[in-house]
């Protein structure tokens, strides 16, 4: 580690880590300047590498900077206590409280046996993905009761109709000129709450109410703007504020899921949890892009719950031909 080239490489790495971390700290809500915050896991890993290199070199200034970077991202990434749920008295009732789907008895049996109330899968299908046979087979294999899908093109929407036997109820925001549609497919009857296509004041989202054996649940599927899309990145802070407003206005028993284009430790998602009472298990599930090793991917796909809805477990599913892995969650119900 004594060669000038390796020393220069170490100093460049430490400078990069320091600048990227400072941008994440100083501009957490600026879509472009704050982008490094989503790569916190990678910055933490590189900080440890730089720390080891600096110690071996005996460069204590570089070691101190590297240690500060690694310590900061350890604090940001370490799972902490989930946000508390909002008091139910402050939230309205669902419109489907009295609905009882035909499949409800199966859900009741699951709960009696200690199993989940339902199985939810959320997936970004990728608007460029034309491998529809693989897509449909993969979605079927997820064995879900409800699917929340984003980046659904009009052509993909046609192919999804092949799942109607398993999912007889569907809502969508698809349009002929919109490659970023959102679709909810369900075994249970759905009542549309709201939707947005991303070119108005509302973010890309689709909200619906459904009930499982009389247990009313609101599902909100979201897909905020990608911060790397420079033309539209300015929308991101407003979009997350709108998502928070949607969640606050919804009934207390709620699921929020989707490709958030933001890491779980980002300021956007931490603020969302704080403002709405949403909670998840804070585990790292690197879902994008699929062609990179897990330690280099970003965890962009998330699921939160609130009220009596509980998250029993969640895991990433197999590839569907998209650049994202699907997220599969088992949802439970907490008795009062």
N, C-alpha and C positions, 0 to 999 in steps of 0.2 A: 504493500500500500504506500510505498515511498516514492514511486515514480511520479513525475510531474503530471502525466496524463491522468492517472488515477486520482491524484489530488484535485485536479481541475474538475474531474467528473463528480467527485464527492461534493465539492463546493457548489457546482451547478445544481446537483440534486437537492442540497440543503436550501439553496436560494429558491428553487422551484417550490419546495414544500412550504417554506415560510410565506412566500407570496400567495400561493393558492390558499393556504389556511387563513391568512389575513383577509383575503377577499371574502371567504366564507363567513368570517367573523364580522367584518365591517359592513357587508352588503348582503345579509341573508335574505332580504326580500326584493332584491334587484335581480330580475330573471337572468340577465346575462352575466353580470359581475358576480353574482352569487352561485353560479353553476358549480364551482368546485365543491360546494357542500355535499352534492349528491355522490361525489367520489370519495367520501370520507373514509370508507373501508380501505380503499387503495392508498390514500394518503397516510393512513395509520400503518399499513404494511411497509410502505416506502420509508416512513419515519423510523421504524425499527431497523430496517436495513441500513439507513444512513447512520443511525446511532451506533450500530456495531462497527461500521466502517470507520467512523470518527474515533471511536475508542481504540481500535487497532492502530490507527494513524497517530493517536495522541493529540488530536486536534480538539481541544476542549470547548472552544467556542462553537464549532460545528456540532459537537456532541450535545452541548446544552440546547442549541436550537432544535436539533433532532428530537431530543427528549421532550422538549416543550410541545412539539408537533404531535408526537406519539401520545403524550399524556392528554392533550386536548381532545384528540379524536377518540381516545379510550373513554373519556368522559361522555362524549357525544354518542358513541356507539353502544355503550354498556346498557343493557336493558334496565329500565327503571320502572317504578310502580306506575301502572296504567292510570289514565285519567278516570276520576270517579264519574259515575253516571249522574245525569241531571235528575232532580226530583221529578217524579212522574206527575205530580200535581201541576207542574208548570207546562206540561205538554198536552196537546189535544188527543182525543181518542181516534183510533183508526176507523175508516168507513167500512171495513170488512169484519168488524168484531163478531158479527153474527153468522158470517158465512162458514160453511162446513164442507170442504171438498170431499169427493168420493173416496180419495186415498187416505183420509184422515185416520181410519182405524189402523192402518199400517204404521203411521207415525206414532199412534198411541202405544202400539205394541213395542215399537223401538224404545220409547221412553221407559216403559215398564221393565224392559230388559236392561236398562242402563245405557242404551245406545243413543244416537243422535236423533233430534227431531227431524232434521233434513240434511241433505248433502248438497252443498252449493259449489259450483265451479265457475270461476271468472277467467276469461281468456281474451287476449288481444289476438285477433286472427290474422293481422297484417293485411293491409289493403292491397298489397302486391301479390299476395298468396293466391295462386290459382290451382293449387293441388287440392281440389275440393273433395275428392274421394278420401284422401288421407285425412283431411280435416273432419269430415262427417264421421268416419270410422273412429277417429281419435276422440271426438266429443262423445260418441256413444259409449266408448270404453271407460269414460270417466265415471260412469254409473251415478250421475248426479240427478237430483230431483228438480233443481233449478239451475239454468245456465245464464250468466250475465256476460255478454259478448260485445266487444268493441272492434272498431275498424272493419265493420261489416259492409262490404260493397253491395250494390244492387244484385250483382251476379251471385255473390256468396249467399245473399238472402234467399234467392231462388233455391239454391242447393240445400239450405237449412230446412226447407219445407219437407225434406226427406226424413226429418226427425219428428214430424207431427204425431206419429203414432205414440212415441214415448212422451213427447211434450205437446199435448193438445192445445195449450194456451200460450199465446205469444203477443208481445208488444215490441214496437221498434220505432226508431227515428230515421229509418232509411229513406232516401230520396234518389231520383235518377242521377243527379249530379253531385251526390255526396258520398265519397268513398270512406267516410268515417262514421257510418251509422252504428247505433247501439241497439242490441236486440236482447230481450229477456225471454227465454223459453222456460216453460214451467209445467209441471204435472198438476198444479193447482190453479184455479181460476185467478185471473189478474184484473186489477182495477187500476187504470192509469192515473197517476198523481200529477206528474209533470214531465216535460222533456225539453231538450235544447240541442241544437245542432252546431253550436260553436261560432256562428257568425252573427250573433245578436248579443244582448246583455247577459244571457244565460250561458254557462259552460256546456260542453257536450255531456249530456247526462240523460238518464231515463229513470224515473221513480215510479214504483208501483206498489200497491197493497195486495196482499194475499193472506190466506189463513190456512193453517195446518191443524186439523181437528179442533177448530174453534179458537186457536191461538193466532191472533192477528199480528202480522209482521209487515213492516214497510221495508222494501229493498230499494236502495239508490245505487245505480251503476253509473260510474263517472269515468271520464277520459279527458283530463285537462290538457292544455296545449303543451307540446314538447318545447322545452326552453331552447333547444338548438334550432328551432324554426324561427330565424331572426325576425321575419316579417311580423309574426304574431306573438312573439314572446312577451310583449308589453301587456298582454291580456291576463297573464298568469295570476298576479296578485288579486285582480278583480274576480277571476274565476274561482279561486279558493274562498274568497269572501262570499261569493254567491253560493258555493257548496255549503258553507257554514250556515248561511241563511236558510237554505233548503232543509238541512238536517234539523236546525232549531225549530222550524215550523212543522216538522213531521211528528207523528206519534212517537212515544218513548221507545217502544220495542222495535228496533231498527237494525238493519244490516247495511253497511256501506262497503262497496267493493269496486275494484277496477284497476286499470293501468293508470296510475296517478302521475306518471312521468316525474316522479320525485321519490327520493329515498326516504325511508321511514324516519330517519333522524333529522330530516330537513326542517327548517323553520316553518315552512308552509304546513307540513303535516302535524308538527307539534302544536302549532297554533290552532289547527283544525280540531285536534283532540281537546285542547284546553277550552275552546269556545263551545263545544257541542256535547261533551261528556262521552265521546266515543272512546272505545278501548280496544286494543288487541294485545297479543302476547309479546310484541316487540322482538320477535325472533327474526334473524336474518334469513331471507329466502331470495338469493340472487337469481333473478328471472330473465335478465336481459343484458347483452344479446346472447342467444343460445350457443353461438359458435365459439365463445370464449370459455376458458376454464371457470368454474364456479367462483374462485377467489377474485376474479377480475370482473365478474358481472356486477350489475347494479340491481338492488331489490326495489323494483318499481311497481310491482303488483301487490296489492294489499287488500285485507278485509278487516273491518271493524264491526263491533257490535255495541248495542246499548240497551238499557232497560232489562227486561227479563230474558232477553236473548243472550246466549252464552256461546263463546267460541271454544269448542272442545279440543279441536286439533286442526292443524292446517299443514299442507305440504304442496310442493310443486309437482305437477304431473308431467307426462311425457310430451315430447315434441309433437306439434300439430302442423308443421310446415311454416310456422310463424317465426319471427325473431324473438318472441317471448315464450316462456313456458307458462302453461296454465296454472292457476292456483286453485286447489281443491280444499274446501273447508267443511268440517262436520260441525253443524250448529245444534246447540242444545237449548233447553228452556229451564229457567230457574223458577221453581215454585215459590209463590209468595208466602 
